[in-house]
């Protein structure tokens, strides 16, 4: 199964599910209010972050749910990564808001996943970006001050090795998934919009 990355919350739902999107937004704002943070207002329409066919600098705006879980799991095992742990636990519906949540929070919104109701969590874009930057090192992705060069993003999209010891799985799966997540989080933060994952 594939998980898509979306700018905003409503854009991650079908048009027929608009009421569900609004219900999730209300529950996200309950969490933010409890943390004395301002309400999140979903932009309509969401920002267009595509450059031609690229999602920012990523060739993908979706990835295998299995691979997203695996890289999130690696981050959660090796370092404190509470925002990536949300993807490990449920890559099919999670939201990261452009607010500095100290830690992720569960909402009272439930989505039906694999035939059962699952409470949906909300995390912080800030925290997600920090965790992705730390994860880059473990995936052999060079960064400068936490940023990746355009040339590095292009190499990842083109499945080019970044070192002689790179495996096919690292080149074709793990790094491309990391880049999609990183670009999604970077673009969402730049546009002050939530990043939603939905599968």
C-alpha positions in Angstrom: 0.0 0.0 0.0 1.1 3.6 -0.7 1.0 6.6 1.6 0.5 10.1 0.1 1.9 13.3 1.4 -0.5 16.3 1.4 -0.3 20.0 2.1 -3.0 20.6 4.6 -5.6 18.4 6.2 -8.6 18.7 3.8 -6.5 17.9 0.8 -5.8 14.4 2.3 -9.5 13.5 2.2 -11.7 12.9 -0.8 -14.3 15.5 -1.6 -17.0 13.1 -0.3 -15.2 13.0 3.0 -15.3 16.7 3.7 -17.2 16.3 6.9 -14.5 13.8 8.2 -11.8 16.3 7.4 -13.6 19.1 9.3 -14.1 16.8 12.2 -10.3 16.0 12.3 -9.5 19.7 12.1 -11.8 20.4 15.1 -10.1 17.7 17.1 -6.6 19.0 16.2 -7.7 22.5 17.4 -8.9 21.0 20.7 -5.4 19.6 21.2 -3.8 23.0 20.3 -6.1 24.9 22.6 -5.2 22.6 25.5 -1.5 23.5 24.8 -2.4 27.3 24.7 -1.5 27.3 21.0 -3.4 29.2 18.3 -6.0 27.3 16.2 -4.8 25.8 13.0 -6.6 27.1 9.9 -6.4 24.9 6.9 -5.7 26.9 3.7 -8.3 26.6 0.9 -6.9 25.9 -1.6 -3.7 24.4 -0.2 -0.4 25.8 -1.5 0.9 24.4 -4.7 4.4 23.0 -3.9 5.1 21.3 -7.2 7.9 22.3 -9.4 6.9 20.7 -12.7 6.6 17.0 -11.8 8.6 17.4 -8.6 7.1 17.6 -5.1 9.5 20.3 -4.0 12.8 18.5 -4.8 11.4 15.0 -4.5 10.3 12.9 -7.5 7.7 11.4 -5.2 4.7 12.7 -3.2 3.9 9.3 -2.0 5.8 6.2 -1.0 5.4 2.6 0.1 3.7 2.6 3.5 6.0 -0.4 4.5 9.2 1.6 3.7 8.0 4.7 5.6 7.3 2.4 8.6 10.8 0.9 8.3 12.7 4.2 8.3 10.5 5.6 11.0 11.2 2.5 13.0 15.0 2.8 12.5 14.8 6.4 13.8 12.7 5.5 16.8 15.1 2.7 17.8 18.3 4.7 17.4 17.3 8.1 18.8 14.4 9.8 20.5 12.0 10.4 17.6 8.5 10.8 18.8 7.2 12.4 15.6 8.6 9.7 13.3 7.2 7.1 15.7 3.8 8.3 14.7 4.5 7.2 11.1 5.9 3.9 12.4 2.7 3.3 14.3 0.2 4.5 11.7 1.4 5.6 8.2 -2.2 5.7 6.9 -3.4 8.8 8.7 -1.3 11.3 10.7 -1.0 15.1 10.8 2.0 17.3 11.6 1.1 20.9 12.4 3.2 24.1 12.1 3.2 24.6 15.8 5.8 23.8 18.4 4.2 20.9 20.2 6.5 19.6 22.9 5.3 16.1 22.2 2.8 14.5 19.9 -0.8 14.2 21.1 -3.6 11.8 20.4 -6.9 13.4 19.1 -10.4 12.2 19.7 -10.8 11.7 16.0 -11.0 8.1 14.8 -10.4 6.8 11.3 -11.3 3.3 10.1 -8.0 1.6 9.3 -7.9 -2.1 8.4 -11.5 -2.3 9.4 -11.1 -1.0 12.9 -11.4 2.5 14.4 -8.0 4.1 15.2 -7.4 7.3 17.1 -5.4 9.8 15.0 -2.3 11.5 16.4 -1.0 15.0 15.7 2.7 15.9 15.8 4.8 18.9 15.2 6.5 19.8 11.8 9.3 21.3 13.8 10.0 18.1 15.6 9.5 16.0 12.5 12.1 18.1 10.6 14.6 17.8 13.4 14.2 14.0 13.6 14.5 13.7 9.8 17.7 15.7 9.8 19.2 13.4 12.5 18.0 10.3 10.5 19.8 11.6 7.3 23.2 10.7 8.8 22.2 7.1 9.4 21.1 6.9 5.8 24.3 8.3 4.5 22.7 11.5 3.2 25.1 14.5 3.5 23.7 17.6 5.1 25.1 21.1 5.7 23.6 22.8 8.7 20.7 20.4 8.6 20.0 21.2 4.9 20.5 19.0 1.8 21.9 20.4 -1.4 19.8 20.4 -4.6 22.5 18.1 -6.1 22.0 15.6 -3.3 18.2 15.6 -3.8 18.7 15.1 -7.6 21.1 12.2 -6.9 18.5 10.5 -4.6 15.8 10.9 -7.3 18.1 9.4 -9.9 18.9 6.4 -7.7 22.6 7.3 -7.6 24.8 5.9 -4.8 26.2 8.4 -2.4 29.0 6.0 -1.2 30.6 2.8 -2.4 28.9 0.7 0.3 25.3 1.7 -0.6 22.8 -1.1 -1.1 20.0 -1.2 -3.7 17.4 -1.0 -0.8 19.1 2.1 0.6 19.3 3.8 -2.7 15.9 2.9 -4.2 13.7 2.7 -1.1 15.0 4.3 2.1 16.5 7.5 0.7 13.6 8.2 -1.6 11.2 7.7 1.3 13.3 10.0 3.4 13.5 12.7 0.7 9.7 12.6 0.2 9.1 13.0 4.0 11.8 15.7 4.3 10.5 17.7 1.4 6.9 17.4 2.6 7.9 18.7 6.1 10.2 21.4 4.7 7.5 22.7 2.3 4.7 22.5 4.9 6.8 24.5 7.4 7.7 27.1 4.7 4.0 27.5 3.9 2.8 27.4 7.5 0.5 24.5 6.6 0.0 21.1 8.1 1.6 18.0 6.5 -0.8 15.1 6.3 0.0 11.5 5.5 -2.9 9.4 4.2 -3.0 5.9 2.8 
